[in-house]
Amino acid sequence: MGPFDAVNHVFGLVLPALVVGPLAAALTKWVWRSELRSVRWRRLAAWAAAVAAIVLVAGLVVFGRDGAMATYGVMIVAMALALWWAGFGPGRKR
């Protein structure tokens, strides 16, 4: 495998996190717009995408392959917890 193929595989692995993380942050800011007025969208998106990427890599290690539905389910729950932490919980910056 060449360097281009390696970069392509890594990008393909984390692409769901890079897409769903910011979308989840935007939806969270929209639903709880008054409560999250002081929390920046970038902060929420970074937390959600980072946690989702970690879960995707962990799913690859645990299941031995990418794309397991259990991994995606855990990714959604982990992103929800990360968004709560960054937006409402102890990790919130005021």
C-alpha positions as CSV (number, residue, x, y, z in Angstrom):
1,M,0.0,0.0,0.0
2,G,1.4,3.4,-1.0
3,P,1.1,6.6,1.0
4,F,-1.9,7.9,-1.0
5,D,-3.8,4.6,-0.3
6,A,-2.9,4.9,3.4
7,V,-4.2,8.5,3.6
8,N,-7.3,7.5,1.7
9,H,-8.0,4.6,4.1
10,V,-7.5,6.8,7.2
11,F,-9.7,9.6,5.7
12,G,-12.4,7.0,4.9
13,L,-12.3,5.7,8.5
14,V,-12.8,9.1,10.1
15,L,-15.1,10.6,7.4
16,P,-18.3,9.7,9.3
17,A,-17.0,11.5,12.4
18,L,-16.1,14.6,10.4
19,V,-19.5,14.8,8.8
20,V,-21.8,13.7,11.6
21,G,-20.0,15.6,14.4
22,P,-20.6,19.1,13.0
23,L,-24.1,18.1,11.9
24,A,-25.0,16.9,15.4
25,A,-23.5,20.1,16.9
26,A,-25.6,22.3,14.5
27,L,-28.7,20.4,15.4
28,T,-27.9,20.6,19.1
29,K,-27.4,24.4,18.8
30,W,-30.7,24.7,16.9
31,V,-32.8,22.7,19.3
32,W,-31.4,24.3,22.4
33,R,-30.6,27.7,21.0
34,S,-31.4,29.7,24.1
35,E,-29.6,27.4,26.5
36,L,-26.5,27.1,24.3
37,R,-26.3,30.7,23.2
38,S,-23.0,31.2,25.1
39,V,-21.4,27.9,23.8
40,R,-19.6,28.2,20.4
41,W,-20.6,25.8,17.6
42,R,-17.0,25.1,16.9
43,R,-16.5,23.8,20.4
44,L,-19.5,21.5,20.2
45,A,-18.5,20.3,16.7
46,A,-14.9,19.6,17.8
47,W,-16.0,17.6,20.9
48,A,-18.5,15.6,18.9
49,A,-16.2,14.9,15.9
50,A,-13.2,13.9,18.2
51,V,-15.3,11.5,20.3
52,A,-16.8,10.0,17.2
53,A,-13.4,9.5,15.6
54,I,-12.1,7.8,18.8
55,V,-15.1,5.5,18.8
56,L,-14.6,4.6,15.2
57,V,-11.0,3.7,15.8
58,A,-12.0,1.7,18.9
59,G,-14.6,-0.1,16.8
60,L,-12.0,-1.0,14.2
61,V,-9.8,-2.5,17.0
62,V,-12.6,-4.4,18.7
63,F,-14.4,-5.8,15.6
64,G,-11.4,-6.0,13.3
65,R,-13.1,-4.2,10.5
66,D,-14.7,-0.8,9.8
67,G,-18.4,-0.2,9.4
68,A,-19.9,-2.4,12.1
69,M,-23.4,-1.2,13.0
70,A,-22.6,-1.6,16.7
71,T,-19.8,0.9,16.3
72,Y,-22.1,3.5,14.7
73,G,-24.6,3.0,17.5
74,V,-21.9,3.6,20.2
75,M,-20.7,6.6,18.1
76,I,-24.1,8.2,18.3
77,V,-24.4,7.7,22.1
78,A,-20.8,8.9,22.7
79,M,-21.5,12.0,20.6
80,A,-24.6,12.7,22.6
81,L,-22.6,12.4,25.8
82,A,-19.8,14.6,24.5
83,L,-22.3,17.3,23.4
84,W,-24.0,17.2,26.8
85,W,-20.6,17.5,28.5
86,A,-19.5,20.4,26.3
87,G,-22.9,22.2,26.2
88,F,-24.6,21.5,29.5
89,G,-22.3,19.5,31.8
90,P,-19.1,20.2,33.7
91,G,-17.1,20.8,30.6
92,R,-19.1,23.8,29.6
93,K,-17.2,27.1,29.3
94,R,-19.1,30.1,30.5
